[in-house]
Amino acid sequence: MSNRVKTSRKNKDYFGYKLLLPSTVLFLLISVYPLISGIWMSFTNKSLMRSNQTKFIFLENYIKLFQDKEFLGSLAFTFLYTILVVFISYAAGLILALALNRDMKGRAVFRTIFLLPWVIPSVVAMTNWSWLLNDQFGFINSFLEKLHIIDSPILFLADYKYIRITVILISVWKTMPFMMISLLAGLQSVPKELYEAASMDGAGFLAKLKLITLPLIWPVSFISVTLNFIWTINNFENIWLLTGGGPNGHTFTLPIYSYYTAFYRQNLSYAATIATTLIICMLLVGGVYLMIKRKGMAGEGGKGS
């Protein structure tokens, strides 16, 4: 009897593996194969113009990459853009989450309004921002001129002085609602009794924020920041739809620089090298981030003991 039971269990297990096989093969074809193919391509000289003359050149593309001023500028702006977007969106999201966590009239309406930028498709949102910031018929320039704040239109999406901060702030506007709704969910899990006890001890708003709120929403904050970092450093459509990486490559991030190199300069191997370098950077940053997190948890455990 026991052998029959074991046999039936094995058959059920095999049947489950058979059901998973089609989706596994599809996943490997869609995700793993392009990744491996791209990494391999970075060690060749593959180009759209000479696809029949592809040769293995080992690290030649990587050596060239770190002598490329355009790449180094794109790399620097990628991290500047990512860090500022994540930091500002977290700070703004936390402020809004704290405000919306209070008992107030119309709280559900405000939550819906603040969530809209995140749910609007990027194509629609960035097209609207392009119209709003247009120097000839844009609402923002017209409004500022009517208030006599400016004498002539500001080239938000063309002037070197404004374009980077413009794309950063628009990206913050787009990603901040995710931070807000995630942190709001974390805040609602914090027991109100802790705040009442802290108030009785004379703790103010900042003390409660430092000693109660931030430590207790730390798991939610960690996940939200990690996801936002991954999305932002890989983001392509926001900047591309606003500026196309211009003017003169001033808003190139690594995903945009890789795309531009592949399809405008038709150098597939160099584009693959840029994309592979982005993956390596993400892995390094992720590794450092996890090490810091583990040390922080170990330190808290040591203090507790």
SULSULSUL-V508286 format. One record per residue. N is the residue number from 1. RES is the residue in one letter. SS is DSSP state (A for helix, B for strand, O for the rest). PSI is psi in degrees with one decimal (none if undefined). OMEGA is omega in whole degrees, 0 to 359 (NA if undefined). Layout:
{{N/RES/SS/PSI/OMEGA} {N/RES/SS/PSI/OMEGA}}
This chain:
{{1/M/O/-41.0/181} {2/S/A/-36.2/179} {3/N/A/-38.1/178} {4/R/A/-41.6/179} {5/V/A/-44.1/179} {6/K/A/-42.0/180} {7/T/A/-43.1/180} {8/S/A/-37.4/178} {9/R/A/-41.9/178} {10/K/A/-41.3/179} {11/N/A/-39.9/178} {12/K/A/-40.4/179} {13/D/A/-46.0/179} {14/Y/A/-39.4/179} {15/F/A/-39.4/177} {16/G/A/-40.6/178} {17/Y/A/-37.4/178} {18/K/A/-37.8/178} {19/L/A/-34.0/180} {20/L/A/-20.2/186} {21/L/A/-48.1/181} {22/P/A/-44.3/180} {23/S/A/-33.7/178} {24/T/A/-44.7/179} {25/V/A/-42.5/179} {26/L/A/-41.8/178} {27/F/A/-43.2/180} {28/L/A/-39.6/181} {29/L/A/-38.1/185} {30/I/A/-38.5/188} {31/S/A/-53.3/188} {32/V/A/-45.1/181} {33/Y/A/-47.9/178} {34/P/A/-36.1/179} {35/L/A/-50.7/180} {36/I/A/-41.3/180} {37/S/A/-40.5/179} {38/G/A/-41.1/178} {39/I/A/-43.5/178} {40/W/A/-41.3/182} {41/M/A/-29.7/181} {42/S/O/-15.6/178} {43/F/O/11.8/180} {44/T/B/-177.3/177} {45/N/O/32.9/185} {46/K/O/134.6/179} {47/S/O/150.3/177} {48/L/O/-28.1/183} {49/M/O/-26.0/181} {50/R/O/60.2/184} {51/S/A/-22.9/181} {52/N/A/-1.0/183} {53/Q/A/31.7/182} {54/T/O/130.6/179} {55/K/O/154.5/176} {56/F/B/119.4/183} {57/I/O/8.8/176} {58/F/O/-118.9/188} {59/L/O/13.6/184} {60/E/A/-41.1/179} {61/N/A/-38.8/182} {62/Y/A/-37.9/177} {63/I/A/-42.9/178} {64/K/A/-35.6/184} {65/L/A/-45.8/184} {66/F/O/7.0/168} {67/Q/O/1.3/183} {68/D/O/110.1/181} {69/K/A/-33.5/179} {70/E/A/-40.0/177} {71/F/A/-45.7/182} {72/L/A/-37.5/176} {73/G/A/-39.7/178} {74/S/A/-40.0/179} {75/L/A/-45.1/180} {76/A/A/-44.1/180} {77/F/A/-32.0/178} {78/T/A/-47.2/181} {79/F/A/-37.7/177} {80/L/A/-48.1/180} {81/Y/A/-47.3/183} {82/T/A/-48.3/182} {83/I/A/-44.8/181} {84/L/A/-42.1/180} {85/V/A/-46.1/181} {86/V/A/-45.6/182} {87/F/A/-48.8/183} {88/I/A/-40.3/180} {89/S/A/-33.7/177} {90/Y/A/-46.1/181} {91/A/A/-46.6/180} {92/A/A/-40.7/179} {93/G/A/-37.6/179} {94/L/A/-42.6/179} {95/I/A/-46.8/180} {96/L/A/-39.0/179} {97/A/A/-41.8/177} {98/L/A/-38.8/179} {99/A/A/-42.8/183} {100/L/A/-10.6/178} {101/N/O/-9.8/179} {102/R/O/158.9/176} {103/D/O/113.7/181} {104/M/O/153.4/180} {105/K/O/141.4/178} {106/G/O/22.3/183} {107/R/A/-40.9/180} {108/A/A/-36.4/180} {109/V/A/-45.2/180} {110/F/A/-38.4/178} {111/R/A/-42.7/180} {112/T/A/-42.8/181} {113/I/A/-45.9/182} {114/F/A/-20.4/180} {115/L/A/-16.2/185} {116/L/A/-44.3/181} {117/P/A/-32.0/182} {118/W/A/-34.6/184} {119/V/A/-17.3/177} {120/I/O/131.9/177} {121/P/O/142.4/183} {122/S/A/-37.3/181} {123/V/A/-44.8/180} {124/V/A/-46.6/183} {125/A/A/-47.4/183} {126/M/A/-33.2/175} {127/T/A/-42.8/178} {128/N/A/-40.4/178} {129/W/A/-36.2/177} {130/S/A/-39.9/177} {131/W/A/-43.8/182} {132/L/A/-35.9/184} {133/L/O/2.7/180} {134/N/O/138.2/185} {135/D/O/-13.4/182} {136/Q/O/-46.9/183} {137/F/O/13.0/181} {138/G/O/143.6/183} {139/F/A/-40.4/185} {140/I/A/-46.1/178} {141/N/A/-41.7/179} {142/S/A/-42.0/181} {143/F/A/-44.0/180} {144/L/A/-34.8/178} {145/E/A/-38.8/179} {146/K/A/-32.7/178} {147/L/O/0.0/180} {148/H/O/29.4/176} {149/I/O/-34.7/177} {150/I/O/152.1/179} {151/D/O/-29.2/180} {152/S/O/155.3/183} {153/P/O/143.4/176} {154/I/O/131.7/179} {155/L/O/77.0/185} {156/F/O/-35.1/186} {157/L/O/17.2/179} {158/A/O/-24.5/182} {159/D/O/131.2/180} {160/Y/O/-29.4/183} {161/K/O/-28.1/189} {162/Y/O/-21.4/194} {163/I/A/-38.9/182} {164/R/A/-44.8/179} {165/I/A/-31.0/179} {166/T/A/-48.8/181} {167/V/A/-31.3/177} {168/I/A/-46.5/182} {169/L/A/-37.6/178} {170/I/A/-38.3/177} {171/S/A/-36.3/175} {172/V/A/-45.8/178} {173/W/A/-35.8/183} {174/K/A/-35.8/186} {175/T/A/-19.8/183} {176/M/A/-39.3/180} {177/P/A/-34.1/177} {178/F/A/-44.6/177} {179/M/A/-44.2/183} {180/M/A/-49.4/184} {181/I/A/-33.5/178} {182/S/A/-46.3/180} {183/L/A/-33.0/177} {184/L/A/-40.5/176} {185/A/A/-39.1/177} {186/G/A/-40.3/180} {187/L/A/-35.0/182} {188/Q/O/-12.4/177} {189/S/O/-6.1/179} {190/V/O/124.7/181} {191/P/O/132.3/180} {192/K/A/-23.4/180} {193/E/A/-31.6/179} {194/L/A/-41.6/178} {195/Y/A/-38.6/179} {196/E/A/-41.7/178} {197/A/A/-39.4/179} {198/A/A/-37.8/178} {199/S/A/-39.4/179} {200/M/A/-29.1/178} {201/D/O/-0.1/177} {202/G/O/15.8/180} {203/A/O/138.0/177} {204/G/O/-173.3/183} {205/F/A/-47.0/183} {206/L/A/-37.1/179} {207/A/A/-41.8/178} {208/K/A/-40.6/180} {209/L/A/-43.2/183} {210/K/A/-41.3/188} {211/L/A/-23.5/184} {212/I/A/-58.9/190} {213/T/A/-58.5/185} {214/L/A/-43.2/178} {215/P/A/-37.8/184} {216/L/A/-24.0/177} {217/I/O/11.9/181} {218/W/A/-44.6/179} {219/P/A/-42.4/178} {220/V/A/-41.1/179} {221/S/A/-42.7/181} {222/F/A/-47.9/181} {223/I/A/-43.0/182} {224/S/A/-45.3/180} {225/V/A/-41.5/180} {226/T/A/-47.9/180} {227/L/A/-42.8/181} {228/N/A/-37.3/177} {229/F/A/-46.9/181} {230/I/A/-45.6/181} {231/W/A/-40.7/185} {232/T/A/-44.2/182} {233/I/A/-25.2/178} {234/N/A/-3.9/187} {235/N/O/135.4/181} {236/F/O/-45.5/193} {237/E/A/-33.8/185} {238/N/A/-57.3/183} {239/I/A/-38.7/182} {240/W/A/-41.9/180} {241/L/A/-27.1/180} {242/L/A/-46.4/189} {243/T/O/-16.1/186} {244/G/O/18.1/183} {245/G/O/-7.1/182} {246/G/O/-177.6/357} {247/P/O/134.0/176} {248/N/O/40.9/178} {249/G/O/13.7/185} {250/H/O/-24.2/179} {251/T/O/29.4/173} {252/F/O/124.9/162} {253/T/O/171.5/185} {254/L/A/-42.3/177} {255/P/A/-41.0/180} {256/I/A/-41.7/179} {257/Y/A/-38.7/178} {258/S/A/-45.6/179} {259/Y/A/-44.9/181} {260/Y/A/-41.0/180} {261/T/A/-38.7/183} {262/A/A/-46.8/192} {263/F/A/-17.5/176} {264/Y/O/-37.5/176} {265/R/O/-8.7/174} {266/Q/O/30.5/179} {267/N/O/89.4/186} {268/L/A/-40.2/183} {269/S/A/-39.8/180} {270/Y/A/-36.8/176} {271/A/A/-39.7/177} {272/A/A/-34.7/177} {273/T/A/-42.0/178} {274/I/A/-45.3/180} {275/A/A/-40.5/178} {276/T/A/-38.9/177} {277/T/A/-37.6/177} {278/L/A/-42.2/178} {279/I/A/-43.6/179} {280/I/A/-42.7/179} {281/C/A/-42.9/179} {282/M/A/-42.1/179} {283/L/A/-40.2/179} {284/L/A/-46.7/179} {285/V/A/-42.2/178} {286/G/A/-40.6/178} {287/G/A/-44.3/178} {288/V/A/-42.1/181} {289/Y/A/-42.7/179} {290/L/A/-36.1/177} {291/M/A/-43.3/179} {292/I/A/-42.0/180} {293/K/A/-44.0/180} {294/R/A/-39.8/177} {295/K/A/-39.1/178} {296/G/A/-42.0/179} {297/M/A/-37.3/178} {298/A/A/-38.6/179} {299/G/A/-41.5/178} {300/E/A/-37.5/178} {301/G/A/-37.8/179} {302/G/A/-38.6/178} {303/K/A/-38.9/182} {304/G/A/-36.2/180} {305/S/O/none/NA}}
